[in-house]
């Protein structure tokens, strides 16, 4: 078919050089392919007109329809308009996802074939008259004259199943019809089979030799996603004649995930995932918006976004510690206003239904504005789908029904259909195989369950037949079809090919080679740059106790956080069964403890004012009851606060310890003024808080009681006689852990060892993997490290100070 038709077109360049030559093809991509093939084979394609019959018919009948006030083949003519047919026999089925597309395909096919599908057809014609539309069948049946002249040459793509109305239109065209030519095929054959479908395509990729733009691969349409993924994995550029599934495009993925986010509770975690995958753009930027949502602790529900971002904004304005706080407050205000406008585009009725028009317009806005920078062709296909949805009458739709209808249409549409491109492997289907004229063809998927046996189109070159011996799910065996056996001949014995290694020679993956070298170095006893040895790193000492304790427990974590400025991965998705997380409960309790003299309900109400509203009355009652019980238990603890107690005392001091100058800032939970000095307390509101008994400072991990005591002495100019931690949770078994006044020489010695990595650049990892790594945000950077392996590194001279710190009690 392809060789004969191309030979016929090539003959027209010689026999009819000056006449207009109309080549009617099934699609524009086929026309481009034929034109480029003639050009590459050295034929003169001037005066060729490659057009589809619909393009030619629209150009002829369009002005006549327009003069009558009729719009021919408008954009809204599709499955959506079928919902406007009143009382048709399939009304009940239209609610099923995909049914409107099936009905539209059947109706369109019947009208193009000239068949009457009553009473559906008469109602559809009434709808066309009411809206002033004309469909494809009306365009082809019009008697308007085309631009084809009696002296022109008309070549029609052979062996294509044109509908009856299209055949009638083509028969009415004037001009000369060249006689078809017969061309003998000259080609060689090869055969193989593979155990699975993916292995079959990997074998095809392994057999690629020479320039890949000489190769064409024929596949089944349902294998397009698998082939696309494998070609991307092996970095083989390819063009697809049948196009790719729309959901493989970034706009398609973005719209699908955005719709899922809207329909599944608009979780803050889900939207952060959209932002961090760069599928959605939000002000001021995607990364800043994701950071703000994490800082605000946005969870579930539309009101949670505005409430928690407002709390974050007020918290930044109240702290006023620098310009960055003002900047973050402005960013939170901008993002909060943006979410309010976004949710206004997607209203929900009180009964749970949605206004269809508003949601379609909102999704179209998202495609145009929020997917900025993505593929324009795929975005245009999405807009066409939404435009067809706009034709569906009725305003109130169940949300789940709308989602299923839209997802079904997204799954059935394709995009990025392309003609063969230079430097690209060409992937096509059976009906268009051989059009590109490439000399190497792979005919895959030749199982007996595939299409019926038909004669192979004439091809010149090498053809490789293949099939997989197992079905897609791997449960059933498969056998070659009759076409495969007919061309191979008798005696075929299936021997699946072994998977071939696609890894290039050494040196093609320098990053992988460096990774293997780093892994080998980590297994050696020496402490190297692959273990955290960075002498060039000149980091500033932390100014908070939490930063000092992080540096003491795991210097490697401190380097990743404060040195490389690596942001931790997003927190896990919040549960819908909670209102206040442990950190928020701790903030509320600290505020209540600071105002211990007041009434418990009033203190709780004042502390909750700055927090977002609860998702339900039941959750609010439960958390309020827990907080009140916790507060009442606090009032019974010893030591109790007194009238001279100072609560929530912020400070910024400069400590000088034996030549060590350290700026320090923080907030002391409580300072009790006693007759002979001060008592420093730090509240621990969690259910469990481990404080080992091995020593006062325990490897520099517990410095808070000592440093806060020294800060209080600098503020009040009075000695600290006692300091410690007060466990306030009702289930805690250890209420009060007290320490005496700090020894400045001991504190100075411990701090010197803690800060030593900042001087040497030896940022070792914690060997207490069970305790320190449990809640670490950087666990992915330490995958495969064992506690024993890290302890072996301590023998290195670079970690001498680290060993001394670990021996500190």
N, C-alpha and C positions, 0 to 999 in steps of 0.2 A: 504493500500500500504506500508506504512512505517513499521508497525508492522510485516507484512508478510515478507518483505524483510530482516528486521533485524533478524527475527526468522530463515530465510533461512541461513543468514551468520553465526548466532550462531550455527546452525546445522552443517555447514561445518567445524567449529573448532573441532567437535567431530568425524565426519565421514571421513574427509580428513585432518588429522592433519599435515601431512608431505608434501603434494603436494603444489605447488604454486597455489595461489587462486587470480585470476585477477578479480577485481571489477571495472567495467566500469561505471563511473558516469558522469553527465552533467557538473560538475564544481569541481574544486579542493576543494572548501569550503565544498561541500556535502561529498566528500571523507573524509576530516578531521572530519566532524561531525559524520559520521558512524563509523570511527575508534575509536573515543573517546567514543562513546556510547557503543561499544563492550567492551572497556576496563573498563568503569565504571560499566557495568553489570557483570563483572567477567569472560569474555570470553577471550580465548587466540587468539590474533590477529596476531601472528607470521605467516609469509609467505603470508600475505595479500598484494596485490598490488593495491592500489586505484589510478586509472588513468582515464583521459578523453580519448575518442577515438582519438582525434587529437594528444594528446601526444604520444599515442602508434603508430599512423600512421606516424607521423613525425620521430620518432625514427627508424622506419623501412625503410621509403622511402627517408629520408634525405641523406644518403651516396650515393644512386644511383643518385639522382638529382645533388648532389655536383660534382660527377665525370663527369657529362655532362655540368658543368658550369652553373647550374640552382640553384637559391636560393629559397628554399621552405618557403613560408609564411613570407616574409621579413617584417620589421617594416614599410616600406613605402607603403605597400599594404593596401589601404583604400579608403575613399571617395576622397582624394586628387588626386589620380591617374586618376580618371574619367575625370578630366579637360583636361587631355592630349589626350583624344579620339577625333580625328579630324572629324568634320562634322557629329556628331551623331544626331539623331532626337531630342534630348533633350538639345541641345546646348544653346538655349535661356533661358531655365529654370534653368541652372546651376548658373546663377547670383543671384537667389533667395536664401536667407539664409536658410540652412537646406535641400535644394533640393538635393545636392550632397549626403548627408547622406541617404535620402530616396531612391535614385537611387541605391546607393551601397547596401543597405539592400535588395532591390528587386533583384538586379543582383546576389548577393551572395546566396540568397534563391533559385533562379532559377537554378543556377549551382549545388548547393548541392542536389536539387531534380531531377537533370538530365533533366531539361526542357531547351529549346532553346528560348532565347529572342532576336530575330533578328530584325534589324541588329546590335543591341547593343552588343550581345554576340560575334559575329565574330570580331568586332573592339577591344573588350577587349582581346580576345585571341591573336590578332596581337600585342597588346601592351605588353602582357606577353612574347611573343617570342622575341620582340625587346629588352626588358629589362632583359631577362633571369630570369624570375620569375615563380613560381608555386603557385597557390592559393590552398585553402583547398580542392576544388573538385578534382583537379589533384592529391593531396596527397592521398585522400581516394580511388581514382580509380586506383592508382598504384598497381601492383601485388607483391610488395616486401613482403618478409616473416618477420613476427614479432617474438618477443621473446616468444610468447605463444607456449608452446609445446603440443603434443598430450595427455600427461598425466596430464596436468594442468586443473584446474577448472576455468570456466569462468562464472561469475555472472554479469548480465546486469541490470542496474537500470530499474525497470518496469514502465510502463505507462508514459514514457517520449516520446514526439513527435520527435524522431530522423528523420533527413532528409533521403531521399532514398539512397544517396551515403553512408551515415554513416551506415544505416541498412545493405546495401550490404557488407560493410567492416566488420561489426560485424558477419554477417553470414559466412564469409570466415574464421573466426578465428577457429583454431582447439581447441581441449580440450573437457572436459565434461561439459554439461549444467545441473545444478541441477534442479530438478522439483520444481516449486513454491509451497509454503505452504499456507494454509488458517488458519488465526487466527481470532478468534472472539473478537470483541472489548467489553471491559467492562468499561463503563464510565457513569458519571452522568451529568446532564444538568442544566444550569441556563440561564435566559434570562433577559435583561433589555434594555431600550432605553433612549436616552438623547436628549435634545433640540438642541444641536449643536455638531459639530464634536469634538471641543476642550473639551466640557463637557463630551463627551463619553470617551475620553482618561483619563480625570481627574478622572472619576468614576472607570476606570480600576486601576489607581494608588491607589485610595482610598481602593480598595478591595485587595490589595496585603497584604498577611499575611504569616508569616514565611520567610524562606530564599528565596530571589528573584531568585536564580539560579534554582528553581524548577518551574519557570513560563515562559511560551512562549506566545507572543502576535502576532497574525496574523493581518496584516494591508494591505491596498492598497499602491502601490508604491508612489502614489502622496501624501500620508500622511506622508512620512518619515520625511520631514522637521518639520512639526507640532509636531510629536511625539518626535523627537530629542530635540526640544526646551522645551517641557513640562518636559521631563525627566531631562534635565539639570537644569530647574527651581526648580524641587523638589529633585535634587541631587540623582537621581537613576541611577547607572551605568548600561549600556546596550550594547549589541552587536547586530549588524544589519546584517542579512544574505543577504539582498538585497543591502547592502551598503547605503551610504548617498550621496545626491547630491554634486557634486564637489564644488559648490559655497558655501557650508557650511564650507568648509575647509578654513583656513587662507591663504594658497597659492592661492586658487581659488579666494577669495575675493580680495587679493592683485593684482593679474593679471587683474581682471575685473576693479578695481578702477584705476590701473595704466594706462590701455588702455583708460579708460574714460578721465583721466587727459590729455593724449596725444592728444585725439581727440577733446577736448573741450577747447582748447586755452592755455594749460599748465599754469594754474593760480598758483600763489605763494600760495594763500590760500589753494587750493586743495592739493598741495604737502605737506604743513605743516600738513594738516589733515592726510595724509598717514604716515608721520613721527611720529606724536604724537599718532597714533593708533598702532604703531609698525608693520605696514604692510610692510614698506620699510626701508632699512638700508642705510644711507648716511654718509659719513665721515664728521667730526671725530667721531660723534655719532648722533643718531637720534634727541636727545633733543637739542644738540648744533646746528645742522643744522637747526632745526625749529626756534630756537632763532635768528640765523643769518638771515634767510629769513624774519622774522618779523622786525628785526632791520634795514635791508636794504630796507624794504618796497616793496618787489618784488610783481608785480601785474600780468600782462598778457604778453604772448609772449616769445619766446625763447631768443631774444636779451635782454629782460628786466633782466634776471637772471645775465648774465655776466656784464651788465652795472651797475646795482645797487649794486651788490656785490663788483665791483671794486670801486665804490664811497664809500662804507662802509670801504673798506680796506684803501683807501687814507685818509679818515676822521680819522681813528684810528691812522694812522702813523703821521698825522699832529698834533694831539693833544698831544701825548707823555706824558700822565699824569701818567703812571705807566707801570709795566710789563704786566698787564692784557690787556692794549691797544695793545701792541705788539703781545700778544697771540691771541687776537681777529682778528687782521690783518692777521696773519698767517692762522687762521682757515677760514677766508673769502676767502683768496687766494686759499686754498686747495679745498674749496667747489666750488668756481668758476671754477677751472680746472676740477673738477669732473662733473659738469653740461655740460661743453663744450664737454667732451668725451661722456657723455650720449646722448646728442642731435646728435652727429655724427653717432651714431648707428641707428638713426631714421630719415634719410633724407626725404625731401619732394620735389617732382619735381615742376618746375615752374608752371605747369598746375594744381597743387593741388593733383595729384595722388602720390602714394607712391611706391617705389621699394619693391616688396613683399619679396624677399630674404633677404634684409637688415633688414626689420622689423621683420621677423620670427627669424632671428639670434639674433636681439636685444632683443626680448622678451624671447628667450631661455637663453640669458645671464642674464636677470633680474631674471628669475626663479632660476638659479643656484647661482647667486651672491648676488642679492639684497634682496632675501627672506630667508637669512641665519637664521637658527635656527627654521624654521617652519617644518611642517610634511613632511617627505621625501617621503612617499607613494603618497600623493596628488601631490607633485612636480613632481614625475615621470610620473603621468598621464598627467600633463600639458605638459611635454616635449614630450610625445607621440603624443598629439594633435598637437603641433607645428611641430613635425617631419612629420606628415601627410600633414600639410600645405606646407612644403617645397617641396612636390612632385607636387604642382600645377604649371603648366607652366605659362609663362607670367610675366613680371616685373612690369608693371604699373597697379595698382589697385586703384579705388576710395577709399578714406579713410573710408567713411561711409560703403561701401560694405564690406571691410575687417573687420571692427569692428562688423558688424551684423553677418557675417559668423562665426567669432571666438566666439562671445557671444552665438550663437546658439549651438555650440559644447560644450561650457562650461556648458550650461544649461542641456544638455542631458547626460552628463557623470556622473558617480558615482565613489565613492572610499570607502575605509575602509570596504569592505565586510568581514565579520568575522564569524567564527564558534562560537557555544555557548561557553562562557567562565565561569569559576567558579566565583561566586560572582556577576554575571551580569544577568540582565533580558535579555532574547533573543527575538528580534523582527524579524519576518520573514514574508513571503507572503504565499498566499494560496497554491502554488505549492510545497513549501518545508515545509509545516506545519506538525508537528509530527515527523520529522526526529531526533530531539534532544532527544526524549523520555521523555520530562518533563511532570510531572503528572498534571499540571495546565495549561490550554490553554484558552486564550481569543480570540475569533473569532469576530473581529470588522468589521464595515462597511458592514453589511448585508442588504443593501437597494436593492430595486428592480432594480435600475439603475446600479448596479454593475454586476459582472460576472454572466453568466448563471448558473442556478441551476445544481449542480452535487453532487454526493454522497460524504459524508464526509469520508476522509480516516480513517482507523481503528486507534483509539487512546484509550489508557488506562488512566483513570484518570478523571478529572473534566473539562468540556468544558462550557464556558460562551459565549453565542451568544449576540450580541448587534448591534444596529444601531442608527443613529441620525434621528430625525423626521423632520429636516430642512436641506436643501441643504447647500453647502459651503458658498454661498453668502447670505443665510438666506431668500431668496425670495420665494422659493417653498417648499411645504410640501413633505415629503418622507415616504414611507411605506416599511415594511419588504419584503424581497424576498421570493421565494418559499421554499428555503432551511430552512430559519428561521421558516416559518409556518409549514413545514413538520415535523421538529423535535419538535416543541412546541406542535402541535396539535391544534384542533379547539378552538375558544374562546379567542384569543389573543386580549387584550384591551391595547392600548399603554398608559402608564403612565410614562412620562419622570421622571427620578430620579432627585432629587434636588441636586444642586451642594454642595458637602461636603467640609467642611473646612479642608484644609491640614496643618493648622498652628499647630505645636506641642505644648505640654503644656508649661507653663511659665518656662523660664530658658533655652530654646533651642536657643533663639536668644538674647544673652547678649548685642550685639551692639544695637539692636532695643530697648531693655529695657533701656539702658543708654540714647538713643535718646529721649524716652518718658519722662524720668526723667529730662533731660535737658530742654525739652519744657515746662514742668510744672514749673521748676525753673524760666524760662524766664518770665512766666506770673505773678510771684510774684513781689511785689514792691521792694524787696531788690536787691542789686547789687552783683551778685555772679560770680564765675568763668565761668559760662555759658553765661554771658553778656560781658565778657572781663576783668575780675578782675584777674590779674596775678602778684601778688606781687613779685614772684621770678624772673620776667623778668628784667634784667638789661641791657637796651638798651642804646647805645651811642646817644648823641644829634645829630640831623642832621646838616650837614655843609652847606646846601644850603637853600635859602629862600623858595623854593618850598617845601622842606621837612618840614620846620617849619610851613608853612601854611597848609600842609596836617595834621600835628599833631594837629593843632588848630581846623581845621574844622571837622575832624573825627579821633580821636585817634585809633579807632578800625581798620580803614584802614591802618594807619601807622604801627600798630602791625602786621597785616597780611603781609604787604609788607616788612618792615624793620626787624621785629622780626622773623616771621616764614619763611621769604624768599619765599613767594608764588608768582609764576610767574602768571601774568594775562593771561586770556584765549586769543587765537588769535583774532585779529581784524576781523571784518566782511570782506567778500570778496569784493575786490575793484571793482568799476564799470569800464566797458570798455569805458565809455564815458568821462573819466577824464584822465588827464596827471599828473598834480601836485596836491597833496592833500593840505589841508589848512596849515599843518605844513611845508611842503616843500615851499609853497608860502611865508610863513612867513620868512623862512631862506633866500630866495632870496631877499625879500624886505629889510630885515635887512642889508644884504650885500650892496644893492644899497643905502640905507640910509647912511651907513657908508662912502660911496664914493660920497656923494651928489654933490661934486664940478664937477664931470665928466659928460660926455655926457650920457644921459639915455640909448640909444641903446647899447653903449659900456659897461656900467655898467651891463645891463641885460645880454649881451652875456658872460661877464666874470663870472657872477653868475651862469649861466646855464651850464657852461663847466663841472662842477663837478656833474651834474645831468644826469640821463640816457636819452637817446634820446626819443622823443615823439612817440607814436604809429601811428600817422597820421599827415599830414601837416595841416589839418583843426584844430585839437586840439592844435597844436603848435601855430598857428596863433591866436586862440581864447585866450589862456592863456598869450601869449606875450602881446596882446592888453590890457588885464586886468591889467597886472603888470605895463605896461607903464602908463596907466591912473591912477593907484594907486600912482605911483611915482610922476607924475606931480601934483597930488592933495597934496601930502606930501610937495612939495616945496612951496605951497601957504599957509601952515598952520602957525599959530603963537603959540608958539615962534619958530622962524626959527633958523637953525644952523648958526654959524659964523666961522670966521677964527680960533678962539681960542677954538673951540669945539673939544673935544676928544671923538671919537666914538668907540664902541665895545671894551671897556676897561676891560680886565680880571683882577681879583684881588683874592688874598688870604690874609686875615687879621685875627688878633686875637683880638676880642673885649672883654674888661673888663668893666662890667656894675654893679656897686654896689655889688661887690663880685661874680658876675656871669661871668665866663670865657667861651667865646663861639668862637670856630674857625669858620670862615665863608669864603666861596669862591663863586664866580659867575662871571658875566660879565655885566657891566653897558652899556646900549645902547648908552647914550650920557651924557657928562659932559660939560656944557657951563661955561666958565670962564668969569664972570662979574666983574665990577669994584669993587664991595663991597663984592664979595664972589662967590659961586658956585651955579649952578642950575643943578639938576639931573633929567633926563627924561628917562622914560621907554616906548618904543613903544608898542602899542596894535594894531596889524594889522587885527584882526578879525572884522567881521561885527558887532558883539555885544560884549560888555564887561561890565558886571554889576559891578558897584561900589556903594554900598549903601550909602545913605546920613545920616545914623544914627550916624556915628562917624568917627574918624580918623583911628582907627585900626580895628573896627568892629569885635569884638570877636577874635582878633588875626589872622583874615583871610587875612588882607592886611598889611603886614609888609615890603613889598619890598621897598617902598619909604623911610621909616625910616632907615632901615638897610643899604641900598645902600648909603644913605646920610652919615651915620657914617663911612662907608668904604671909601667914597670919602674924607672925612675930614682927615682920617688917612693917605691916600695916598698923598694928595696935601698939607696937613697942612694948610688948609684954611677953613673958616666956610661955611656951606651950608645955603643959605638964602631962597631957594625955591626948592621943589621937587614935582614930580607928574607923571601923566600918560598922554601920548599924543595919542589920537585915530586917526589913519591915514587913516582908510577906508573911501572911498568917501561917503558912506551912513550913517556914524555915525553922530548922532545929538549932541553929547557932545564931543567937540574937546579936551579940555584941563582941566584936573582936577589937581589943584595945592594945595600943602600943604606947610606950613611954615617949618622952621628948626625943627628938632626932639628934643624933650625933653628927655634927657637920663634917668631921673628918671621914666618917664612914660613908655619908651621902656623897661627898666629893669623890671618894675612891670608886664608889659604884657608878656614879655618873661618868667618870673618866673612862671606865671600861665600856659603858653603854655607848658613849659617843665615839669610841675608837674606830669603828668602821668608816665614819665620815672622814677620818684622816688617812687610813690605810687603803680604803676602797674595797675591803674584803666583806662583801655583803653575803654572809653565809645564810643557809636555810635553817629553819628550826628542825631539831631532831625529834621534838615531841609532836609527831604527825597526828596522833590520835586526838590530842587536845587542841593544838594551835591551828590545825588545818581544817577543823570541823566547820567553822563559819568563815573561812577565808574566801575572799572574792577572786583570788588569783590561783585557784587550784589547777586550772588548765595549764598554767606555766610550769607546774611541778608534777605532771603526770608521769608515773613510773618511778618516782623517787621513793626510796624506802628509808625508814628510820635508821637502820643499820648502815646503809650506804652513806648517809649524811654524817653519822658518827665517825666513820672511817676518815672523812675529810678533816676532822678536827686534829689529826696528827700533823697537818701542814704547818709550817712556821708562820704563814700569813694569818693563821687563826689562833695565835698564842693568846691574845687578849680575849678572844671569844671563849677559850677554855677557862681562863681566869674568871670571867663573868659567870660561866655555868657552875663554877665552884663556890660562888658567892651565896651566902645564906642569910 
